[in-house]
Amino acid sequence: MNEKRIIGINVLDRIKEAGRTQHVLSKYATSVKTRLGFHELSEDVCSRNGFIILELTGKKSEWDSLENELNKIGGINIQKMSFDLSK
């Protein structure tokens, strides 16, 4: 593999969008090498906004399919980084 892809997902309303987002992530679980999720938390409030960072593995076509399905979910914003490892 000559490329490394990292996807950042900003879930704008975790209560509303977490189920659909988790369904897509579970469907493509074999393409996710590393997953990190975090949100603001205090004793009084749990933030509705959350972030998920994914390091992808496997076939690039699966990465693209994962991104396409995530993009269909309203209420999330996706950013990606691609690194060319052949240089």
Secondary structure, 3 states (H helix, E strand, C coil): CCEEEEEEEEECCHHHHHHHHHHHHHHCHHHEEEEEEEEEECCCCEEEEEEEEEEECCCHHHHHHHHHHHHCCCCEEEEEEEEECCC
